[in-house]
């Protein structure tokens, strides 16, 4: 799904968000996916028994990103991905709703996510439509990012 997402973004003219190299071929890409499935908490959405999307939760942002700690217990969306063949079916929204429930179940009151803020802010607007509010903007090199938060409880 990650490699296909790069192809999909590039076909739409977006080469800035994840670049043009397949995710599996990027430096550290395979190791990140392994961490997502062994260290973090992954949740997979399926359609007819076939993976259609995933959300990965952690207890804070990636230490490789210039994002300040929340200063309170939190759950952090490290990855949200859906199979683009199923776009528009609400898979991402369902996975975010599941992340909210998992955060609540853990007795934690804050769920945060960061995303690419380029491209006219479309991804930021997507998270806003799913109940998140922008908090801090950041730059990771030249890559513009936005942290968003949602209170649960």
VENNOR-V548056 format. One record per residue. N is the residue number from 1. RES is the residue in one small letter. PHI is phi as a letter, one per 30 degrees, with the letter a starting at -180 (NA if undefined). OMEGA is omega in whole degrees, 0 to 359 (* if undefined). NEAR is the number of other ideal C-beta (glycine too) atoms within 10 Angstrom. Layout:
N & RES & PHI & OMEGA & NEAR
N & RES & PHI & OMEGA & NEAR
This chain:
1 & x & NA & 181 & 16
2 & x & d & 177 & 17
3 & x & d & 179 & 15
4 & x & d & 178 & 14
5 & x & d & 178 & 17
6 & x & d & 179 & 21
7 & x & d & 181 & 13
8 & x & d & 179 & 16
9 & x & d & 181 & 19
10 & x & d & 179 & 15
11 & x & d & 178 & 9
12 & x & c & 180 & 10
13 & x & i & 181 & 8
14 & x & c & 177 & 18
15 & x & c & 183 & 11
16 & x & d & 188 & 14
17 & x & d & 180 & 18
18 & x & b & 180 & 20
19 & x & i & 183 & 14
20 & x & c & 179 & 11
21 & x & d & 176 & 13
22 & x & e & 184 & 15
23 & x & e & 182 & 19
24 & x & d & 181 & 11
25 & x & c & 180 & 10
26 & x & d & 178 & 15
27 & x & d & 179 & 8
28 & x & i & 183 & 9
29 & x & d & 181 & 16
30 & x & d & 179 & 12
31 & x & d & 178 & 9
32 & x & d & 180 & 19
33 & x & d & 178 & 17
34 & x & d & 177 & 10
35 & x & d & 179 & 16
36 & x & e & 185 & 20
37 & x & c & 181 & 13
38 & x & c & 183 & 8
39 & x & c & 182 & 11
40 & x & d & 179 & 15
41 & x & c & 180 & 16
42 & x & c & 175 & 16
43 & x & b & 185 & 14
44 & x & c & 172 & 12
45 & x & c & 179 & 21
46 & x & b & 170 & 10
47 & x & b & 181 & 13
48 & x & h & 177 & 5
49 & x & i & 181 & 6
50 & x & c & 178 & 10
51 & x & e & 181 & 13
52 & x & b & 180 & 20
53 & x & a & 179 & 22
54 & x & a & 169 & 22
55 & x & b & 180 & 26
56 & x & b & 180 & 23
57 & x & c & 176 & 23
58 & x & b & 181 & 17
59 & x & c & 178 & 14
60 & x & l & 181 & 15
61 & x & d & 177 & 21
62 & x & d & 177 & 14
63 & x & d & 177 & 7
64 & x & d & 180 & 9
65 & x & c & 180 & 14
66 & x & d & 184 & 13
67 & x & b & 181 & 19
68 & x & d & 175 & 12
69 & x & d & 183 & 9
70 & x & d & 182 & 17
71 & x & i & 177 & 7
72 & x & a & 177 & 8
73 & x & e & 180 & 13
74 & x & b & 164 & 20
75 & x & c & 187 & 26
76 & x & b & 176 & 23
77 & x & d & 179 & 23
78 & x & d & 180 & 23
79 & x & a & 169 & 18
80 & x & b & 183 & 21
81 & x & b & 172 & 21
82 & x & b & 177 & 23
83 & x & d & 185 & 19
84 & x & d & 176 & 14
85 & x & d & 181 & 12
86 & x & c & 181 & 15
87 & x & e & 177 & 11
88 & x & i & 181 & 8
89 & x & c & 176 & 15
90 & x & i & 181 & 14
91 & x & d & 179 & 21
92 & x & d & 179 & 21
93 & x & d & 178 & 16
94 & x & d & 178 & 15
95 & x & d & 176 & 24
96 & x & d & 176 & 23
97 & x & d & 177 & 14
98 & x & d & 177 & 14
99 & x & d & 176 & 24
100 & x & d & 180 & 19
101 & x & d & 178 & 12
102 & x & d & 177 & 17
103 & x & d & 179 & 24
104 & x & d & 181 & 14
105 & x & d & 179 & 10
106 & x & d & 181 & 15
107 & x & i & 181 & 8
108 & x & c & 186 & 17
109 & x & c & 185 & 15
110 & x & b & 173 & 17
111 & x & b & 179 & 23
112 & x & b & 178 & 20
113 & x & a & 169 & 24
114 & x & b & 181 & 23
115 & x & a & 176 & 21
116 & x & d & 182 & 19
117 & x & c & 179 & 21
118 & x & d & 177 & 17
119 & x & i & 179 & 15
120 & x & i & 177 & 8
121 & x & i & 182 & 15
122 & x & e & 181 & 12
123 & x & d & 175 & 20
124 & x & e & 179 & 21
125 & x & d & 178 & 11
126 & x & e & 180 & 16
127 & x & d & 176 & 23
128 & x & d & 178 & 15
129 & x & d & 180 & 10
130 & x & c & 170 & 18
131 & x & j & 180 & 16
132 & x & c & 178 & 23
133 & x & c & 178 & 10
134 & x & d & 176 & 16
135 & x & c & 185 & 14
136 & x & c & 171 & 14
137 & x & c & 178 & 12
138 & x & a & 172 & 16
139 & x & b & 172 & 10
140 & x & c & 192 & 14
141 & x & i & 176 & 6
142 & x & c & 183 & 7
143 & x & d & 181 & 15
144 & x & d & 181 & 18
145 & x & b & 179 & 19
146 & x & b & 172 & 21
147 & x & c & 177 & 22
148 & x & b & 182 & 23
149 & x & b & 175 & 18
150 & x & b & 175 & 21
151 & x & d & 177 & 12
152 & x & b & 177 & 17
153 & x & k & * & 9
